[in-house]
Amino acid sequence: MRPEIHVSGDDVEMVTQLKNYLTKRLKYLLDMPGTIGIGVSGGSMPPIFTKALFACDADLLNWKRIRIFMVDERYVDKDDEQSNLGTYLKLFPPELAYVFVPIPICNDLSLTARLYEDNLRRILLPEQSGTSPRFDLLFLGCGPDGHTASLFPGDRAEHVTEYGWVGVVQDSPKPPKTRITLSFASLKFAKHSAFIITGAPKAHVVRAIWDRDNTLPASMARPYNDRLTLFVDEAAAKSLPSRDSSEESDSRSPQPFD
Ligand code: 6PG
């Protein structure tokens, strides 16, 4: 199944599209039992995701059940300006800091990854497929090199944890060099994933995702159940096939829920 595509002319339109998507997902997930786990990425995503989330109806923002976690993180303390978690904490009301799954950054990288995996297991209690987690909702970005999360071309992620939910990277081509990242398995078993991608330098990656061309990590991260949505600006959408009505209808066919 082709991914659902939403092309926006500007940030305001993208925030509205994201808010509508979040509203649909949260309405469904709130009817289900358990903690709602939402994975988010760093880079340019924090402000646009945060705006869209807080644009949702207040009654959907059930902070007793919603927990947010980092799809990947730089191996820095959360007070460091490079910290993804730190960036979100600055954007969220301070009284909501508890909704974020902590990443216990310590001076042992592998131990940090194991402790983060433990927190994800203990706090989110996600459904599992074998030993892999089925996270409710993941928001991913990508780089012009086709990386997503901190999974870069050339498979640099080392597996240092018991269940392989999280890996570590020590030679990231994108600074900083050392990172913790969800593994491919954790991305691929997600229940719903959405990419937020802007800018012409990434148009070929958007096309690779559309074409299932599994040569790039971003395309390889497509969930097994194909429940994938792309939020792209016009520049990032420029290499997509012109979506005539038939293709439009195919890519827009309502996605079955979990
Ligand atoms: C990170 C990110 C990373 C990001 C892409 C896109 O920690 O660097 O999580 O995977 O999503 O690099 O970044 P931009 O949106 O800033 O281009």
py3Dmol code that shows the C-alpha trace and the ligand (Angstrom):
import py3Dmol

protein = """\
ATOM      1  CA  MET A   1       0.000   0.000   0.000  1.00  0.00           C
ATOM      2  CA  ARG A   2       1.306   3.464  -0.863  1.00  0.00           C
ATOM      3  CA  PRO A   3       1.875   5.846   2.002  1.00  0.00           C
ATOM      4  CA  GLU A   4      -0.790   8.477   2.659  1.00  0.00           C
ATOM      5  CA  ILE A   5       0.603  11.806   1.495  1.00  0.00           C
ATOM      6  CA  HIS A   6      -0.080  15.310   2.752  1.00  0.00           C
ATOM      7  CA  VAL A   7       1.668  18.111   0.877  1.00  0.00           C
ATOM      8  CA  SER A   8       1.704  21.523   2.510  1.00  0.00           C
ATOM      9  CA  GLY A   9       2.420  24.970   1.115  1.00  0.00           C
ATOM     10  CA  ASP A  10       3.739  26.327   4.411  1.00  0.00           C
ATOM     11  CA  ASP A  11       4.316  25.502   8.099  1.00  0.00           C
ATOM     12  CA  VAL A  12       0.812  26.645   9.088  1.00  0.00           C
ATOM     13  CA  GLU A  13      -0.770  24.181   6.663  1.00  0.00           C
ATOM     14  CA  MET A  14       1.583  21.410   7.806  1.00  0.00           C
ATOM     15  CA  VAL A  15       0.718  22.042  11.464  1.00  0.00           C
ATOM     16  CA  THR A  16      -2.995  21.793  10.591  1.00  0.00           C
ATOM     17  CA  GLN A  17      -2.457  18.535   8.695  1.00  0.00           C
ATOM     18  CA  LEU A  18      -0.424  17.122  11.609  1.00  0.00           C
ATOM     19  CA  LYS A  19      -3.044  18.234  14.113  1.00  0.00           C
ATOM     20  CA  ASN A  20      -5.773  16.451  12.117  1.00  0.00           C
ATOM     21  CA  TYR A  21      -3.656  13.302  11.958  1.00  0.00           C
ATOM     22  CA  LEU A  22      -2.882  13.414  15.692  1.00  0.00           C
ATOM     23  CA  THR A  23      -6.551  14.011  16.454  1.00  0.00           C
ATOM     24  CA  LYS A  24      -7.562  10.904  14.452  1.00  0.00           C
ATOM     25  CA  ARG A  25      -4.876   8.747  16.062  1.00  0.00           C
ATOM     26  CA  LEU A  26      -5.459   9.981  19.618  1.00  0.00           C
ATOM     27  CA  LYS A  27      -9.228   9.505  19.328  1.00  0.00           C
ATOM     28  CA  TYR A  28      -8.613   5.891  18.322  1.00  0.00           C
ATOM     29  CA  LEU A  29      -5.850   5.209  20.861  1.00  0.00           C
ATOM     30  CA  LEU A  30      -7.832   6.736  23.755  1.00  0.00           C
ATOM     31  CA  ASP A  31     -10.568   4.142  23.087  1.00  0.00           C
ATOM     32  CA  MET A  32      -7.953   1.402  23.500  1.00  0.00           C
ATOM     33  CA  PRO A  33      -6.584   0.306  26.882  1.00  0.00           C
ATOM     34  CA  GLY A  34      -3.088   1.135  28.103  1.00  0.00           C
ATOM     35  CA  THR A  35      -0.442   3.816  27.868  1.00  0.00           C
ATOM     36  CA  ILE A  36      -0.235   5.718  24.577  1.00  0.00           C
ATOM     37  CA  GLY A  37       3.389   5.846  23.417  1.00  0.00           C
ATOM     38  CA  ILE A  38       4.321   8.564  20.913  1.00  0.00           C
ATOM     39  CA  GLY A  39       7.884   8.566  19.556  1.00  0.00           C
ATOM     40  CA  VAL A  40       9.330  11.831  18.268  1.00  0.00           C
ATOM     41  CA  SER A  41      12.524  12.857  16.494  1.00  0.00           C
ATOM     42  CA  GLY A  42      14.881  15.788  16.794  1.00  0.00           C
ATOM     43  CA  GLY A  43      16.306  18.179  14.203  1.00  0.00           C
ATOM     44  CA  SER A  44      13.617  20.542  12.876  1.00  0.00           C
ATOM     45  CA  MET A  45      10.696  18.477  14.228  1.00  0.00           C
ATOM     46  CA  PRO A  46      10.298  19.670  17.846  1.00  0.00           C
ATOM     47  CA  PRO A  47       8.591  23.047  17.181  1.00  0.00           C
ATOM     48  CA  ILE A  48       6.267  21.799  14.431  1.00  0.00           C
ATOM     49  CA  PHE A  49       5.250  18.654  16.329  1.00  0.00           C
ATOM     50  CA  THR A  50       4.694  20.583  19.565  1.00  0.00           C
ATOM     51  CA  LYS A  51       2.534  23.204  17.831  1.00  0.00           C
ATOM     52  CA  ALA A  52       0.395  20.487  16.219  1.00  0.00           C
ATOM     53  CA  LEU A  53      -0.006  18.510  19.459  1.00  0.00           C
ATOM     54  CA  PHE A  54      -1.114  21.523  21.480  1.00  0.00           C
ATOM     55  CA  ALA A  55      -3.498  22.531  18.687  1.00  0.00           C
ATOM     56  CA  CYS A  56      -5.451  19.328  19.394  1.00  0.00           C
ATOM     57  CA  ASP A  57      -8.593  19.487  21.552  1.00  0.00           C
ATOM     58  CA  ALA A  58      -7.644  19.600  25.240  1.00  0.00           C
ATOM     59  CA  ASP A  59      -9.832  16.582  25.987  1.00  0.00           C
ATOM     60  CA  LEU A  60      -7.628  14.496  23.703  1.00  0.00           C
ATOM     61  CA  LEU A  61      -4.492  15.433  25.589  1.00  0.00           C
ATOM     62  CA  ASN A  62      -4.935  12.900  28.348  1.00  0.00           C
ATOM     63  CA  TRP A  63      -1.577  13.237  30.122  1.00  0.00           C
ATOM     64  CA  LYS A  64      -2.426  10.376  32.437  1.00  0.00           C
ATOM     65  CA  ARG A  65      -2.081   8.058  29.454  1.00  0.00           C
ATOM     66  CA  ILE A  66       0.115   9.816  26.894  1.00  0.00           C
ATOM     67  CA  ARG A  67       3.879   9.311  27.134  1.00  0.00           C
ATOM     68  CA  ILE A  68       6.349  10.787  24.679  1.00  0.00           C
ATOM     69  CA  PHE A  69       9.754   9.274  23.960  1.00  0.00           C
ATOM     70  CA  MET A  70      12.766  10.038  21.782  1.00  0.00           C
ATOM     71  CA  VAL A  71      13.121   7.988  18.606  1.00  0.00           C
ATOM     72  CA  ASP A  72      16.789   8.883  18.873  1.00  0.00           C
ATOM     73  CA  GLU A  73      18.930  11.033  21.102  1.00  0.00           C
ATOM     74  CA  ARG A  74      22.340  12.574  21.057  1.00  0.00           C
ATOM     75  CA  TYR A  75      24.669  11.269  23.802  1.00  0.00           C
ATOM     76  CA  VAL A  76      24.555  14.557  25.690  1.00  0.00           C
ATOM     77  CA  ASP A  77      22.911  15.686  28.892  1.00  0.00           C
ATOM     78  CA  LYS A  78      19.379  17.057  28.497  1.00  0.00           C
ATOM     79  CA  ASP A  79      20.595  20.536  29.420  1.00  0.00           C
ATOM     80  CA  ASP A  80      22.900  20.491  26.395  1.00  0.00           C
ATOM     81  CA  GLU A  81      21.522  22.482  23.438  1.00  0.00           C
ATOM     82  CA  GLN A  82      22.058  19.455  21.195  1.00  0.00           C
ATOM     83  CA  SER A  83      19.715  17.322  23.328  1.00  0.00           C
ATOM     84  CA  ASN A  84      16.489  16.327  21.549  1.00  0.00           C
ATOM     85  CA  LEU A  85      14.752  15.699  24.875  1.00  0.00           C
ATOM     86  CA  GLY A  86      16.065  19.024  26.157  1.00  0.00           C
ATOM     87  CA  THR A  87      14.643  20.812  23.109  1.00  0.00           C
ATOM     88  CA  TYR A  88      11.172  19.333  23.684  1.00  0.00           C
ATOM     89  CA  LEU A  89      11.312  20.091  27.410  1.00  0.00           C
ATOM     90  CA  LYS A  90      11.948  23.769  26.560  1.00  0.00           C
ATOM     91  CA  LEU A  91       8.899  23.793  24.231  1.00  0.00           C
ATOM     92  CA  PHE A  92       6.485  21.981  26.589  1.00  0.00           C
ATOM     93  CA  PRO A  93       4.957  23.515  29.736  1.00  0.00           C
ATOM     94  CA  PRO A  94       7.379  22.619  32.594  1.00  0.00           C
ATOM     95  CA  GLU A  95       4.582  20.909  34.537  1.00  0.00           C
ATOM     96  CA  LEU A  96       4.413  18.334  31.726  1.00  0.00           C
ATOM     97  CA  ALA A  97       8.066  17.232  31.909  1.00  0.00           C
ATOM     98  CA  TYR A  98       6.878  13.933  33.431  1.00  0.00           C
ATOM     99  CA  VAL A  99       5.205  12.868  30.143  1.00  0.00           C
ATOM    100  CA  PHE A 100       8.641  12.273  28.603  1.00  0.00           C
ATOM    101  CA  VAL A 101      10.290   8.872  29.012  1.00  0.00           C
ATOM    102  CA  PRO A 102      13.658   9.645  30.640  1.00  0.00           C
ATOM    103  CA  ILE A 103      16.933   8.742  28.910  1.00  0.00           C
ATOM    104  CA  PRO A 104      19.372   8.138  31.779  1.00  0.00           C
ATOM    105  CA  ILE A 105      22.519   9.533  30.104  1.00  0.00           C
ATOM    106  CA  CYS A 106      25.473   8.103  32.087  1.00  0.00           C
ATOM    107  CA  ASN A 107      29.171   7.795  31.284  1.00  0.00           C
ATOM    108  CA  ASP A 108      28.677   4.289  29.874  1.00  0.00           C
ATOM    109  CA  LEU A 109      27.040   4.444  26.440  1.00  0.00           C
ATOM    110  CA  SER A 110      25.882   0.817  26.390  1.00  0.00           C
ATOM    111  CA  LEU A 111      24.481   1.108  29.893  1.00  0.00           C
ATOM    112  CA  THR A 112      22.617   4.276  28.811  1.00  0.00           C
ATOM    113  CA  ALA A 113      21.030   2.321  25.957  1.00  0.00           C
ATOM    114  CA  ARG A 114      20.089  -0.589  28.229  1.00  0.00           C
ATOM    115  CA  LEU A 115      18.566   1.747  30.829  1.00  0.00           C
ATOM    116  CA  TYR A 116      16.596   3.552  28.094  1.00  0.00           C
ATOM    117  CA  GLU A 117      15.296   0.228  26.781  1.00  0.00           C
ATOM    118  CA  ASP A 118      14.248  -0.708  30.332  1.00  0.00           C
ATOM    119  CA  ASN A 119      12.389   2.615  30.674  1.00  0.00           C
ATOM    120  CA  LEU A 120      10.610   2.109  27.342  1.00  0.00           C
ATOM    121  CA  ARG A 121       9.546  -1.392  28.396  1.00  0.00           C
ATOM    122  CA  ARG A 122       8.519  -0.410  31.935  1.00  0.00           C
ATOM    123  CA  ILE A 123       6.774   2.923  31.183  1.00  0.00           C
ATOM    124  CA  LEU A 124       5.144   2.222  27.811  1.00  0.00           C
ATOM    125  CA  LEU A 125       4.440  -1.521  28.207  1.00  0.00           C
ATOM    126  CA  PRO A 126       3.919  -1.682  24.457  1.00  0.00           C
ATOM    127  CA  GLU A 127       2.387  -4.678  22.730  1.00  0.00           C
ATOM    128  CA  GLN A 128       5.118  -6.841  21.311  1.00  0.00           C
ATOM    129  CA  SER A 129       5.687  -8.940  18.220  1.00  0.00           C
ATOM    130  CA  GLY A 130       8.191 -11.518  19.403  1.00  0.00           C
ATOM    131  CA  THR A 131      10.746  -9.455  21.314  1.00  0.00           C
ATOM    132  CA  SER A 132      10.074  -6.301  19.240  1.00  0.00           C
ATOM    133  CA  PRO A 133       7.887  -3.462  20.515  1.00  0.00           C
ATOM    134  CA  ARG A 134       4.786  -2.314  18.650  1.00  0.00           C
ATOM    135  CA  PHE A 135       4.907   1.408  19.484  1.00  0.00           C
ATOM    136  CA  ASP A 136       1.605   3.219  18.890  1.00  0.00           C
ATOM    137  CA  LEU A 137       2.879   6.176  16.872  1.00  0.00           C
ATOM    138  CA  LEU A 138       6.289   7.235  15.580  1.00  0.00           C
ATOM    139  CA  PHE A 139       7.227  10.581  14.038  1.00  0.00           C
ATOM    140  CA  LEU A 140      10.349  10.368  11.919  1.00  0.00           C
ATOM    141  CA  GLY A 141      12.517  12.843  10.081  1.00  0.00           C
ATOM    142  CA  CYS A 142      15.178  12.109   7.500  1.00  0.00           C
ATOM    143  CA  GLY A 143      18.417  13.581   6.197  1.00  0.00           C
ATOM    144  CA  PRO A 144      19.497  14.197   2.552  1.00  0.00           C
ATOM    145  CA  ASP A 145      21.677  11.071   2.992  1.00  0.00           C
ATOM    146  CA  GLY A 146      18.555   9.020   3.654  1.00  0.00           C
ATOM    147  CA  HIS A 147      19.112   8.495   7.356  1.00  0.00           C
ATOM    148  CA  THR A 148      16.198   8.426   9.791  1.00  0.00           C
ATOM    149  CA  ALA A 149      16.333   8.387  13.585  1.00  0.00           C
ATOM    150  CA  SER A 150      20.080   7.825  14.015  1.00  0.00           C
ATOM    151  CA  LEU A 151      20.130   4.982  11.511  1.00  0.00           C
ATOM    152  CA  PHE A 152      22.562   6.115   8.839  1.00  0.00           C
ATOM    153  CA  PRO A 153      23.488   4.510   5.523  1.00  0.00           C
ATOM    154  CA  GLY A 154      26.109   1.842   6.165  1.00  0.00           C
ATOM    155  CA  ASP A 155      24.313   0.288   9.179  1.00  0.00           C
ATOM    156  CA  ARG A 156      26.400   1.898  11.931  1.00  0.00           C
ATOM    157  CA  ALA A 157      24.064   1.073  14.821  1.00  0.00           C
ATOM    158  CA  GLU A 158      25.530  -1.373  17.332  1.00  0.00           C
ATOM    159  CA  HIS A 159      23.175  -3.612  19.271  1.00  0.00           C
ATOM    160  CA  VAL A 160      24.106  -3.513  22.947  1.00  0.00           C
ATOM    161  CA  THR A 161      20.793  -4.206  24.678  1.00  0.00           C
ATOM    162  CA  GLU A 162      18.928  -7.363  25.688  1.00  0.00           C
ATOM    163  CA  TYR A 163      15.918  -6.915  23.400  1.00  0.00           C
ATOM    164  CA  GLY A 164      17.432  -4.882  20.556  1.00  0.00           C
ATOM    165  CA  TRP A 165      14.894  -2.091  20.874  1.00  0.00           C
ATOM    166  CA  VAL A 166      17.644   0.492  21.091  1.00  0.00           C
ATOM    167  CA  GLY A 167      21.087   0.690  19.479  1.00  0.00           C
ATOM    168  CA  VAL A 168      24.074   3.011  19.777  1.00  0.00           C
ATOM    169  CA  VAL A 169      26.001   4.904  17.096  1.00  0.00           C
ATOM    170  CA  GLN A 170      29.528   6.167  17.694  1.00  0.00           C
ATOM    171  CA  ASP A 171      30.461   7.538  14.277  1.00  0.00           C
ATOM    172  CA  SER A 172      27.382   9.459  13.186  1.00  0.00           C
ATOM    173  CA  PRO A 173      28.016  11.494  10.005  1.00  0.00           C
ATOM    174  CA  LYS A 174      25.609  14.092  11.463  1.00  0.00           C
ATOM    175  CA  PRO A 175      27.033  15.746  14.624  1.00  0.00           C
ATOM    176  CA  PRO A 176      27.225  14.850  17.363  1.00  0.00           C
ATOM    177  CA  LYS A 177      28.970  11.551  16.650  1.00  0.00           C
ATOM    178  CA  THR A 178      27.583   9.528  19.529  1.00  0.00           C
ATOM    179  CA  ARG A 179      23.877   8.730  19.655  1.00  0.00           C
ATOM    180  CA  ILE A 180      21.242   6.351  20.954  1.00  0.00           C
ATOM    181  CA  THR A 181      18.610   5.273  18.486  1.00  0.00           C
ATOM    182  CA  LEU A 182      15.600   3.010  18.133  1.00  0.00           C
ATOM    183  CA  SER A 183      16.573  -0.007  16.060  1.00  0.00           C
ATOM    184  CA  PHE A 184      15.113  -0.888  12.671  1.00  0.00           C
ATOM    185  CA  ALA A 185      12.996  -3.591  14.318  1.00  0.00           C
ATOM    186  CA  SER A 186      11.469  -1.010  16.676  1.00  0.00           C
ATOM    187  CA  LEU A 187      10.648   1.225  13.709  1.00  0.00           C
ATOM    188  CA  LYS A 188       9.309  -1.534  11.484  1.00  0.00           C
ATOM    189  CA  PHE A 189       6.947  -3.039  14.075  1.00  0.00           C
ATOM    190  CA  ALA A 190       5.363   0.336  14.841  1.00  0.00           C
ATOM    191  CA  LYS A 191       1.573   0.488  14.543  1.00  0.00           C
ATOM    192  CA  HIS A 192       1.629   3.832  12.770  1.00  0.00           C
ATOM    193  CA  SER A 193       4.524   5.913  11.482  1.00  0.00           C
ATOM    194  CA  ALA A 194       4.642   9.364   9.977  1.00  0.00           C
ATOM    195  CA  PHE A 195       7.506  11.187   8.311  1.00  0.00           C
ATOM    196  CA  ILE A 196       7.765  14.960   8.517  1.00  0.00           C
ATOM    197  CA  ILE A 197      10.080  16.012   5.697  1.00  0.00           C
ATOM    198  CA  THR A 198      10.780  19.452   4.277  1.00  0.00           C
ATOM    199  CA  GLY A 199      13.169  20.807   1.640  1.00  0.00           C
ATOM    200  CA  ALA A 200      14.310  19.927  -1.887  1.00  0.00           C
ATOM    201  CA  PRO A 201      17.534  18.159  -0.760  1.00  0.00           C
ATOM    202  CA  LYS A 202      15.312  15.392   0.652  1.00  0.00           C
ATOM    203  CA  ALA A 203      13.003  14.966  -2.379  1.00  0.00           C
ATOM    204  CA  HIS A 204      14.903  11.866  -3.553  1.00  0.00           C
ATOM    205  CA  VAL A 205      14.471  10.290  -0.109  1.00  0.00           C
ATOM    206  CA  VAL A 206      10.711  10.966  -0.220  1.00  0.00           C
ATOM    207  CA  ARG A 207      10.658   9.277  -3.643  1.00  0.00           C
ATOM    208  CA  ALA A 208      12.628   6.287  -2.287  1.00  0.00           C
ATOM    209  CA  ILE A 209      10.090   5.886   0.537  1.00  0.00           C
ATOM    210  CA  TRP A 210       7.247   6.097  -2.003  1.00  0.00           C
ATOM    211  CA  ASP A 211       8.967   3.541  -4.281  1.00  0.00           C
ATOM    212  CA  ARG A 212       9.872   1.177  -1.404  1.00  0.00           C
ATOM    213  CA  ASP A 213      13.446   1.463  -2.607  1.00  0.00           C
ATOM    214  CA  ASN A 214      15.059  -0.151   0.416  1.00  0.00           C
ATOM    215  CA  THR A 215      18.516   1.208  -0.217  1.00  0.00           C
ATOM    216  CA  LEU A 216      18.028   4.029   2.278  1.00  0.00           C
ATOM    217  CA  PRO A 217      17.385   3.716   6.031  1.00  0.00           C
ATOM    218  CA  ALA A 218      14.370   6.050   5.772  1.00  0.00           C
ATOM    219  CA  SER A 219      12.719   3.720   3.267  1.00  0.00           C
ATOM    220  CA  MET A 220      13.769   0.619   5.178  1.00  0.00           C
ATOM    221  CA  ALA A 221      12.005   2.062   8.232  1.00  0.00           C
ATOM    222  CA  ARG A 222       8.591   1.618   6.628  1.00  0.00           C
ATOM    223  CA  PRO A 223       6.384  -0.267   9.089  1.00  0.00           C
ATOM    224  CA  TYR A 224       5.590  -3.897   8.205  1.00  0.00           C
ATOM    225  CA  ASN A 225       1.865  -3.079   8.279  1.00  0.00           C
ATOM    226  CA  ASP A 226       2.391  -0.268   5.747  1.00  0.00           C
ATOM    227  CA  ARG A 227       0.601   2.254   7.930  1.00  0.00           C
ATOM    228  CA  LEU A 228       2.734   5.138   6.853  1.00  0.00           C
ATOM    229  CA  THR A 229       1.909   8.794   6.330  1.00  0.00           C
ATOM    230  CA  LEU A 230       4.144  11.407   4.753  1.00  0.00           C
ATOM    231  CA  PHE A 231       3.868  15.069   5.692  1.00  0.00           C
ATOM    232  CA  VAL A 232       5.963  16.899   3.132  1.00  0.00           C
ATOM    233  CA  ASP A 233       6.305  20.420   1.842  1.00  0.00           C
ATOM    234  CA  GLU A 234       6.120  21.110  -1.891  1.00  0.00           C
ATOM    235  CA  ALA A 235       9.924  21.126  -2.276  1.00  0.00           C
ATOM    236  CA  ALA A 236      10.269  17.684  -0.680  1.00  0.00           C
ATOM    237  CA  ALA A 237       7.331  16.381  -2.755  1.00  0.00           C
ATOM    238  CA  LYS A 238       8.793  17.473  -6.086  1.00  0.00           C
ATOM    239  CA  SER A 239      10.111  14.036  -7.122  1.00  0.00           C
ATOM    240  CA  LEU A 240       6.885  12.224  -6.369  1.00  0.00           C
ATOM    241  CA  PRO A 241       4.946  10.964  -9.368  1.00  0.00           C
ATOM    242  CA  SER A 242       2.222  13.427 -10.323  1.00  0.00           C
ATOM    243  CA  ARG A 243      -0.623  12.153  -8.260  1.00  0.00           C
ATOM    244  CA  ASP A 244      -3.535  11.833 -10.657  1.00  0.00           C
ATOM    245  CA  SER A 245      -6.927  10.972  -9.263  1.00  0.00           C
ATOM    246  CA  SER A 246      -6.401   7.176  -9.344  1.00  0.00           C
ATOM    247  CA  GLU A 247      -3.093   7.323  -7.546  1.00  0.00           C
ATOM    248  CA  GLU A 248      -4.415  10.034  -5.250  1.00  0.00           C
ATOM    249  CA  SER A 249      -7.326   7.694  -4.335  1.00  0.00           C
ATOM    250  CA  ASP A 250      -4.943   4.757  -3.788  1.00  0.00           C
ATOM    251  CA  SER A 251      -2.632   6.733  -1.522  1.00  0.00           C
ATOM    252  CA  ARG A 252      -5.599   8.284   0.278  1.00  0.00           C
ATOM    253  CA  SER A 253      -7.537   5.050   0.881  1.00  0.00           C
ATOM    254  CA  PRO A 254      -8.469   5.041   4.570  1.00  0.00           C
ATOM    255  CA  GLN A 255      -5.942   3.034   6.533  1.00  0.00           C
ATOM    256  CA  PRO A 256      -7.415   0.272   8.658  1.00  0.00           C
ATOM    257  CA  PHE A 257      -6.746   0.804  12.323  1.00  0.00           C
ATOM    258  CA  ASP A 258      -4.596  -1.507  14.435  1.00  0.00           C
TER     259      ASP A 258
END
"""
ligand_1 = """\
17
6PG
C 18.470 13.880 15.165
C 17.204 13.469 14.509
C 17.374 13.072 13.054
C 16.515 14.062 12.283
C 16.978 14.160 10.845
C 16.289 15.308 10.146
O 18.582 13.689 16.351
O 19.308 14.465 14.501
O 16.322 12.768 15.197
O 17.038 11.806 12.694
O 15.168 13.672 12.317
O 18.346 14.356 10.845
O 16.690 16.483 10.735
P 16.124 17.877 10.173
O 14.641 17.784 10.249
O 16.670 18.926 11.064
O 16.592 17.998 8.753
"""
view = py3Dmol.view(width=600, height=400)
view.addModel(protein, "pdb")
view.setStyle({"model": 0}, {"cartoon": {"style": "trace"}})
view.addModel(ligand_1, "xyz")
view.setStyle({"model": 1}, {"stick": {}})
view.zoomTo()
view.show()
